[in-house]
Amino acid sequence: MAEWLTQVTRWLAPYFTEMSLMFMATLLVVFGDIINKQVKAMLSPCHFIIRVLLFVLMCAFGYGALTLYGAPLVLHVIKFFPYYLQGALFITAFIAIGVFAERRRYM
C-alpha cells in the first residue's frame, strides 16, 4: 500500500504548488457566500458608498490575500505529513471539499 501511495505522490508532486492554489480557490468559492453574509451583516448599518467601497476592497484584497497567502499555507500543511501520504492527502482534501459542496447544494 505504501508503494502505491508513494507512486501517487510522485505523479502529483510536480503539481503540488498549483494544487494548493486550486484547493484554496475552491475553499473560497465554497465558503465565499458565508464570508459575504458575515461582512454584509457587519456593514449593513454603514452608508451605501462605504458599504460598496469596503465590499470591493474585501473582494479585491481580502480574497486575493487569502488566495495568495493561503495556498502556501495549504502546501506547508501537506508537506508536514510523510512523503508517501502527501498525494493521497491532496486527493482526499479535494474529495472532502466536493462532498461538502454537494451537501450545501452547490452542484
N, C-alpha and C positions, 0 to 999 in steps of 0.2 A: 504494500500500500504506500509506503514512504517513497518508493521509487517512482510510482505513478504520480504522486503529488509533486515530487521534485521535477519530473518531466513537465508537468503543467506549469510550474513556476518558471522553468527555463523558457518555455514558449512565451509566457506573458511578461517576463522580466524586462525586456526592452521597451515595453509599453506602460510600465508602472506609472511614470510621470503623467502621461496622457490619461490613464485610467483613473488616477486620483483626481485629476481635473474634471473628468466626466462624472465621477461619483459626487464631487462637491456640487457641480451644476445640477445634477439630478436631485440632490438633497434640497437645494434652493427652489427647484421647481415644485417639489412635493410639499415643502413646508412654507413656501413663499406666501400662500394665502393666509396662513396662521400669523406670520410675521406682519403682513399688511393689516390684518384685523387689529392686532395689538397697537400698531402705530396709528391706525385710524382712530382708535378709541382714545389714545393719548392726545392726538392733535385735534379732536373734534371741537374743543372749546376755542381754538385759535381762529384768527381771521382767515378768510379764504386764501389770500395771497401767501400768507405764512404757511398754511397747510400745503399749498401747491409747491412752494419752494422747498419745504422740508421733505415732501414726498419725492420730488425729483432728486434731491441730494441723497436721500436714503437709497433710492433705486440705483443711481449712478455710482455713488461712492460706497454706500453700505454693502450692497450686493457685490459690487466689484471687489471691495476689500475682502469680503468673506470668501469669494472665489479665489482671489489672488493668494491670500494667506491661509485659507482653509485647505487647499489642495496639498501644499507641502506638509501640513499637519496630518492629513489623512495618510500620506505616504510615509511619514515618520512613524505613525502608529502601526502601519502594516509592517514596516521594516523592523519593528520591535520584536516581532514573532520570528520563530525559526524559519530559515530559508525555505524548507520544503512545504511549509504551510502558507506562504505568502500568496501564491497564485490562487489557492483554494479560498483564502480569506476574501480576496477581491471578488471572486465569483459568488461566494456566499453573501457578501455585502450587497452586491447588485441584485441578487435574487430576493434578499430580505427587503430592500427598498421597493422592489417591484411588487412583492406581496403586500407591503404596507400601502402602496399606491392603489393597488387593486381594492383593498378593503376600504379605502377612502373614496372609492368610485372615480378615480382618475382615468381609468381605462374602460 
